[in-house]
Amino acid sequence: MDTPGFRAMLLEISNKLSVENVASLKFLCTEYIGKKRLEKIDKGFELFECLMERAAIGADNTDLLRKLLNDIGQTALLEILQDYETGSRSPDDGLEEKHREDINIATEVIVEHLGKKWRQLGRKLGLQQTQLEGIQEKHSRDLEEQVRELIRVWMKIQRENARVKELIQALRDCKQNLTADLVEKKLREP
């Protein structure tokens, strides 16, 4: 993820925060930033800058930001964060076309058969709880889109190392053997 894109996303979030939101965020950030420095902060982007200096948030580390926005009840702003995370994945992410195609085929089968066990699969794939919550919040009424988003986030994390065999193994680890078998069968089709 590029730092300018990350900073642009932070600025967009900052511009949508009210004075009360910034005060709440400051209250939640006392363990990361000293009280004296917090007193001088009155804008969201200033707070984000301090968190970046302390490596609490970063272009590849958005979990704390997600948690903070969730804690102050600004779930609408989580969509900006989610768009940044998923929009950063481009066809130029280093993933070979064959692997991308296999993952796309597997995604369709998984979306069709996985259902409510998608969170368990997400944990097996190494996603954090805040990422899973963000996915559920973004697509709260659409189970299929939650599964698609789960795989998109996993691909973003894995980048060029994303392989369909990892998806299949994670399905088997979740006792979703039928779905894993269906993915393998679909991949074998000409």
C-alpha positions, -999 to 999 in steps of 0.1 A, spaced: 0 0 0 13 34 -8 18 60 19 3 89 -1 -29 69 -6 -29 60 31 -25 97 41 -53 107 17 -76 82 33 -67 95 68 -73 130 57 -107 120 43 -116 104 76 -103 134 96 -124 158 76 -156 139 86 -148 138 123 -166 162 146 -149 180 175 -166 155 198 -153 126 177 -117 139 180 -121 143 218 -133 107 221 -104 95 199 -79 114 221 -94 98 252 -90 63 236 -54 70 226 -38 79 260 -18 47 260 -2 56 227 3 94 230 13 114 261 -13 136 278 7 167 272 9 161 234 -28 151 233 -38 185 248 -23 202 217 -42 181 192 -75 194 179 -78 177 145 -81 141 135 -51 142 111 -29 155 139 -39 125 160 -33 101 132 1 117 126 11 110 162 -2 74 159 19 69 127 50 83 145 46 57 172 39 29 145 5 23 161 -11 27 126 5 26 92 -2 18 55 -1 -19 62 -14 -17 98 -50 -3 100 -63 -25 128 -61 1 155 -77 27 133 -106 3 126 -110 -4 163 -109 33 172 -135 43 146 -157 14 158 -153 24 195 -165 60 189 -194 47 169 -182 61 135 -190 29 116 -198 48 84 -161 60 83 -151 23 84 -162 21 48 -136 47 38 -110 25 55 -124 -6 38 -124 10 4 -87 20 9 -78 -15 19 -96 -33 -9 -90 -6 -35 -52 -9 -30 -53 -44 -46 -48 -40 -83 -41 -64 -111 -5 -54 -107 -2 -69 -72 23 -95 -83 -2 -124 -84 2 -145 -116 -28 -146 -138 -32 -184 -134 -33 -181 -96 -58 -152 -98 -80 -172 -121 -79 -203 -98 -88 -181 -68 -116 -165 -87 -130 -199 -95 -126 -211 -59 -143 -179 -47 -174 -185 -66 -177 -221 -52 -170 -209 -17 -195 -181 -19 -221 -205 -31 -215 -231 -3 -198 -217 27 -226 -198 45 -223 -185 80 -190 -203 87 -171 -176 68 -157 -161 100 -142 -194 110 -126 -196 76 -113 -161 80 -96 -170 112 -80 -200 96 -67 -178 68 -51 -155 94 -74 -125 95 -77 -106 127 -110 -101 146 -112 -64 137 -109 -73 100 -137 -98 103 -159 -73 121 -151 -47 94 -162 -72 67 -194 -80 86 -202 -43 91 -195 -34 55 -218 -61 42 -241 -66 72 -271 -79 52 -253 -99 24 -237 -131 34 -223 -138 -1 -206 -104 -2 -191 -111 33 -175 -142 19 -162 -124 -12 -148 -96 9 -131 -121 32 -113 -136 2 -104 -101 -12 -89 -91 22 -70 -124 24 -56 -118 -11 -46 -83 -2 -27 -97 28 -10 -125 9 -4 -105 -23 17 -125 -47 18 -155 -23 -20 -161 -25 -27 -197 -36 -59 -216 -39 -44 -246 -21 -43 -224 11 -80 -217 7 -87 -254 3 -66 -263 33 -83 -237 54 -117 -251 43 -106 -286 54 -93 -272 87 -128 -258 93 -144 -292 85 -158 -277 53 -146 -308 33 -176 -308 9 -169 -272 -2 -131 -280 -5 -140 -310 -27 -162 -289 -49 -135 -263 -53 -110 -290 -63 -136 -305 -87 -143 -272 -103 -106 -265 -108 -101 -298 -126 -128 -290 -151 -115 -280 -186 
